[in-house]
Amino acid sequence: MAGSYLAQQIADAAPLLTPYNIFLACVTYLAISIVGSFVRAPRYPISVPWVGHGKGWLSAFKNVFSGFSSSKAWVQTGYEKYSKSGKAFVLPSMLGAPAETVIPQSQMQWLLEQPDSVLSTAAAHYDTLQGDYSFVKPVILKDPYHEHVIHKNLARNLNAVVPELDDEIRHALDHLCGLDTEQFVKMDMLEGFMMKIIPIFTNRMLVGLPLCRNQDFLDTMLGYTMDVIRGFLLFALVPKLLHPIVGAVHSLGPKYHYWRSRKYTRPLVQKRLHDIRKKDAGDPEYKDWKEPNDFVTWSIRTAMAEGRQDELDPGRIAIRIMPLNFASIHTTAMTGQGVLIDVLSADPSVVEALREEAERIYKEEGNRWTKNGLSRMYRMDSAIRESQRHSAIALTFVSKKVMVKEGITTPEGVHLEYGTNVGCPWLPAANDPDIYEKPDEFDAFRYSREREEYETMNADEKSKVDALKLKQSGLVTTGNYHLPFGHGRHACPGRFFVAHELKMLFGHMLIHYDVRPLAERPKTMWVGRTMIPPKAVLEVRRRRV
Ligand code: HEM
């Protein structure tokens, strides 16, 4: 009965579905959505200049469309016109992405001093990464305990992580790049190489052996990572009013990938909890048992020490492995691809100088990678840092959201309403000739020349050099004008791991493989505020060492 009524309704409505009516409905919907998000968004202060088509209703419509092709140019204009004179500006909203107040570098200190209860990084990440839909359960990103665990444990456990990575890198490179000393092996640089190899290293640190080599598990982690990225791109294009509907469909992807991965991760966590509890209870069978040094152990130990019973639930820990895969995989893969593109498009002497350093240090350390040896790889350190600058992957970083109901006032006297999103310019700062000499050039050894020179000095000469300043030009040091890992107390806690991982990966690659230079540097594209990685092919051949 109900079915035939519905069929009748559909049949009656069919003649109305003309192209003109559909077009009219789309335009009306778009208009309502734009007005809706305009009304619900925080009011941006009149005193702050806007880039793009400016502020106001009509401009909002224009901004929505031209933002896709012009956001990069708008941030550049804003940086030159306002940031460099110490003034904030507003980057207009796009369909689903809110407007952002871009705070100049001169106010960075103030920005970083604000407590999380005033300016929250977690809340900004929750919004951009779609915490309601992309993380299996909203609580995972509302209370990002996994980030706290990484902040507390990763850097201090690197000594134990390095030999594990060393083992994994040998294994993965042999497997992916082969042992043939005659023929070059070709693969897509991002999808075929970086996105295949990075998940293995990441999971050696998160869940250890043997799971980090289980292809089905790795596929689910990669699938989940792509879910989050797809969500990030999709929600920026979809008007805010539609988010709950689109979100309900989108959230099925992350849930599916969790469902597929938990058959591996839950038993692992359950067993680890069991073993740790037995060990702590003094069970004689566990006298010689050593707890593995990975995220699962760090998570359990931290939750036990802090009395967080909720974070000892095996399901909860199993889910938390997923956002860390997301945080690690795509960022590291894109950074690694950037390094390969920059280095392989540079003069061949760059590859030779990097290879010489890698071979020398590897040999000095007894044909293995050590924390001490890696800390002396100044050239590789510099090439990666320089590539992060030269091939910057974001327009702004250091994102935060105003959490105080009455809003806050910046040192410039601008009042930011509750809910306002703020960030600092990165891409234009990275290319600013007042900050970096010849910023358009990829100068691989920009940061290592002075460090290498310092190493050759005698004690008297060394005493005249500001050694701390030299050290601060290292890959993991963030600064007002160096934001690829963010800055301040919420700067990326994974960067110490990344520095070791990429130095070992590229060092090992140069020692054991010939790598073909790129005939031409592939071009990078930006859509809205997002960088689209260029396509490039990696060609490697095992060297006869
Ligand atoms: C080259 C690789 C990476 C890059 C470029 C990168 C970049 C960043 C940036 C820019 C931020 C701050 C975002 C902001 O300013 O809004 C961040 C935060 C974070 N990253 Fe990374 N990341 C990388 C690798 C990793 C890895 C390997 C891990 C973990 C194992 C990780 C874990 C995190 C976490 C947990 C945060 C949030 C920190 C907080 O809010 O307190 N990242 N990352």
Boltz pocket constraint, residues with backbone or C-beta under 6 A from the ligand:
constraints:
  - pocket:
      binder: B
      contacts: [[A, 121], [A, 122], [A, 146], [A, 147], [A, 150], [A, 324], [A, 327], [A, 328], [A, 329], [A, 331], [A, 332], [A, 333], [A, 335], [A, 397], [A, 398], [A, 399], [A, 400], [A, 483], [A, 484], [A, 485], [A, 486], [A, 487], [A, 489], [A, 490], [A, 491], [A, 492], [A, 493], [A, 494], [A, 495], [A, 497], [A, 498]]
      max_distance: 6.0
